[in-house]
């Protein structure tokens, strides 16, 4: 897929969808009847991942609101593209939903996909953004992000970082930090959160991981957080600076979020209903409390479609600048 070539068409597609949604009659039959049966929420990653946990929390509340069952289906494989493809090919009737935290990354990383991330989906809403933490072993003696960067520059290519695999948030998050700081480091890919075990054991130098994976280990003193990849500090770790506060440019921040997507031909009024129900769920106290405990900012995002397309462009630029091999 050549994301740049498709963006104008995708912008038109999104604009038409928004226009239709704006004039859709709230009481239209398809929106009233949806969901008439159980809805499958496909998470194209393993159980326990950030997207999986966020989807379970939010859709449990959505199910209560609409009086229907939302079944989380984990379909990992090929960096999430297997599950995404299943949703792209599903009937566009609102009974199959995609909850995916690496859609923009896969759009930039994979030269050939069985679907078009921009044209084959309707970007509905985000379940919130989760900051990433730049973590190291306390035994390393690095007290600040500047210490890590200085080590990387003093010993070009000597450092390594652990990730959850090519295209994962921990991969692109680390590349954003590394490239913006101007030092070289080698990626070591692991399954799940095994990278954190290797950091604690002293075999991996650093990682840039979602809060969900790191917060307990940071609080237990097993990991040290040098910085937060976010635009503002987080309440859970108020003394840890952002990467920008630590001296890196704004592009050091990697926006990690779980997006909700529907097949492209889903009726606009169903997409609008889903958007509204999720936005309502995100404001529910029980949901906000649970997501906040995971470091997820759950305020409903305005203009998610534009945010997603801009993120695709940013990830394409990152892949080129960091010379990440296309898959």
ChimeraX attribute file (.defattr): number of C-alpha atoms within 10 A of each C-alpha:
attribute: neighborCount
match mode: 1-to-1
recipient: residues
	/A:1	18
	/A:2	13
	/A:3	19
	/A:4	12
	/A:5	9
	/A:6	14
	/A:7	17
	/A:8	12
	/A:9	12
	/A:10	22
	/A:11	16
	/A:12	11
	/A:13	16
	/A:14	21
	/A:15	14
	/A:16	13
	/A:17	20
	/A:18	17
	/A:19	12
	/A:20	15
	/A:21	18
	/A:22	13
	/A:23	10
	/A:24	16
	/A:25	11
	/A:26	15
	/A:27	10
	/A:28	11
	/A:29	11
	/A:30	17
	/A:31	21
	/A:32	13
	/A:33	11
	/A:34	19
	/A:35	21
	/A:36	15
	/A:37	13
	/A:38	15
	/A:39	20
	/A:40	17
	/A:41	24
	/A:42	25
	/A:43	29
	/A:44	28
	/A:45	27
	/A:46	17
	/A:47	16
	/A:48	14
	/A:49	17
	/A:50	22
	/A:51	24
	/A:52	23
	/A:53	17
	/A:54	23
	/A:55	25
	/A:56	17
	/A:57	18
	/A:58	24
	/A:59	23
	/A:60	17
	/A:61	21
	/A:62	23
	/A:63	19
	/A:64	12
	/A:65	13
	/A:66	13
	/A:67	13
	/A:68	16
	/A:69	17
	/A:70	23
	/A:71	17
	/A:72	21
	/A:73	19
	/A:74	18
	/A:75	18
	/A:76	17
	/A:77	13
	/A:78	13
	/A:79	20
	/A:80	22
	/A:81	24
	/A:82	16
	/A:83	22
	/A:84	30
	/A:85	19
	/A:86	19
	/A:87	28
	/A:88	25
	/A:89	15
	/A:90	16
	/A:91	15
	/A:92	18
	/A:93	18
	/A:94	24
	/A:95	21
	/A:96	22
	/A:97	27
	/A:98	29
	/A:99	30
	/A:100	27
	/A:101	27
	/A:102	22
	/A:103	27
	/A:104	23
	/A:105	24
	/A:106	25
	/A:107	25
	/A:108	26
	/A:109	23
	/A:110	16
	/A:111	13
	/A:112	12
	/A:113	15
	/A:114	13
	/A:115	18
	/A:116	17
	/A:117	27
	/A:118	26
	/A:119	19
	/A:120	18
	/A:121	24
	/A:122	23
	/A:123	26
	/A:124	23
	/A:125	26
	/A:126	28
	/A:127	30
	/A:128	21
	/A:129	21
	/A:130	28
	/A:131	29
	/A:132	29
	/A:133	30
	/A:134	27
	/A:135	26
	/A:136	28
	/A:137	25
	/A:138	17
	/A:139	13
	/A:140	14
	/A:141	11
	/A:142	18
	/A:143	13
	/A:144	15
	/A:145	24
	/A:146	17
	/A:147	12
	/A:148	22
	/A:149	20
	/A:150	14
	/A:151	15
	/A:152	20
	/A:153	16
	/A:154	11
	/A:155	13
	/A:156	12
	/A:157	12
	/A:158	14
	/A:159	19
	/A:160	17
	/A:161	25
	/A:162	28
	/A:163	28
	/A:164	23
	/A:165	17
	/A:166	22
	/A:167	25
	/A:168	22
	/A:169	23
	/A:170	27
	/A:171	22
	/A:172	26
	/A:173	26
	/A:174	28
	/A:175	26
	/A:176	25
	/A:177	24
	/A:178	19
	/A:179	16
	/A:180	17
	/A:181	22
	/A:182	14
	/A:183	21
	/A:184	19
	/A:185	20
	/A:186	13
	/A:187	20
	/A:188	16
	/A:189	18
	/A:190	15
	/A:191	11
	/A:192	17
	/A:193	18
	/A:194	13
	/A:195	25
	/A:196	29
	/A:197	15
	/A:198	18
	/A:199	23
	/A:200	21
	/A:201	13
	/A:202	15
	/A:203	15
	/A:204	20
	/A:205	23
	/A:206	30
	/A:207	29
	/A:208	33
	/A:209	30
	/A:210	26
	/A:211	22
	/A:212	21
	/A:213	18
	/A:214	24
	/A:215	21
	/A:216	13
	/A:217	17
	/A:218	19
	/A:219	13
	/A:220	10
	/A:221	12
	/A:222	19
	/A:223	23
	/A:224	27
	/A:225	29
	/A:226	23
	/A:227	24
	/A:228	29
	/A:229	29
	/A:230	22
	/A:231	17
	/A:232	14
	/A:233	18
	/A:234	19
	/A:235	11
	/A:236	14
	/A:237	16
	/A:238	10
	/A:239	11
	/A:240	19
	/A:241	22
	/A:242	27
	/A:243	28
	/A:244	18
	/A:245	15
	/A:246	15
	/A:247	13
	/A:248	19
	/A:249	14
	/A:250	17
	/A:251	17
	/A:252	23
	/A:253	23
	/A:254	26
	/A:255	19
	/A:256	25
	/A:257	26
	/A:258	24
	/A:259	24
	/A:260	27
	/A:261	27
	/A:262	27
	/A:263	27
	/A:264	24
	/A:265	17
	/A:266	17
	/A:267	19
	/A:268	22
	/A:269	24
	/A:270	26
	/A:271	25
	/A:272	21
	/A:273	20
	/A:274	23
	/A:275	18
	/A:276	16
	/A:277	17
	/A:278	24
	/A:279	20
	/A:280	15
	/A:281	25
	/A:282	26
	/A:283	14
	/A:284	15
	/A:285	10
	/A:286	14
	/A:287	19
	/A:288	19
	/A:289	15
	/A:290	16
	/A:291	23
	/A:292	17
	/A:293	15
	/A:294	22
	/A:295	22
	/A:296	24
	/A:297	19
	/A:298	25
	/A:299	14
	/A:300	20
	/A:301	15
	/A:302	10
	/A:303	13
	/A:304	16
	/A:305	23
	/A:306	15
	/A:307	14
	/A:308	20
	/A:309	21
	/A:310	14
	/A:311	19
	/A:312	24
	/A:313	17
	/A:314	16
	/A:315	22
	/A:316	20
	/A:317	13
	/A:318	20
	/A:319	19
	/A:320	13
	/A:321	12
	/A:322	15
	/A:323	9
	/A:324	14
	/A:325	11
	/A:326	13
	/A:327	12
